[in-house]
Amino acid sequence: MKRRWYPAVAAGLFAADQAVKTGVSQNMDKGAEKKLAGKAVLRRVENRGLCLGLLSGSPAVVRGLSAAASGIVTVLFGAALAGRKGACRKAGYTMMAAGAWSNTFDRFARGHVVDYIGFRAGAQKFAKITYNLGDFFIAAGALLAALGSLWSGKSDG
């Protein structure tokens, strides 16, 4: 993929996550749950903290940490795009940036992150954890970026 397309893909992923968050916010009550497929469920959770509600009582700290992390990922995204090779790493940072931007946008615009995907599996404490597409983008992007870095000596782009 040409370098100029990665920012457009990141913007599209950001928009997709924001569209789902808006739809869930407008069409579901807090705490409501609907079965999706298999063990996956759609639910509306407003997370005012970081992962698992960490620091939920300190919104300014949460916003600051989120903005800092988004800034770092954005710089790494730009650095990856500046290189001629590294398609896997570029794809990874594209996904990570989209997820970071979406969750940071939520924290500043809504005061919380809208999470909406859960899984009824395992222990009850794990079944209560809820995610959004941005979280999956960050996780998948980190994996791709790490793999891309491992392959950096080889031609992958």
HELIX and SHEET records of a PDB file:
HELIX    1   1 TRP A    5  ASN A   27  1                                  23    
HELIX    2   2 CYS A   51  GLY A   53  5                                   3    
HELIX    3   3 PRO A   59  ALA A   82  1                                  24    
HELIX    4   4 ALA A   87  ALA A  109  1                                  23    
HELIX    5   5 GLN A  124  ALA A  127  1                                   4    
HELIX    6   6 LEU A  133  LEU A  150  1                                  18    
SHEET    1   A 4 GLU A  33  LYS A  35  0                                        
SHEET    2   A 4 ALA A  40  ASN A  47 -1                                        
SHEET    3   A 4 VAL A 113  PHE A 119 -1                                        
SHEET    4   A 4 THR A 130  TYR A 131 -1                                        
END                                                                             
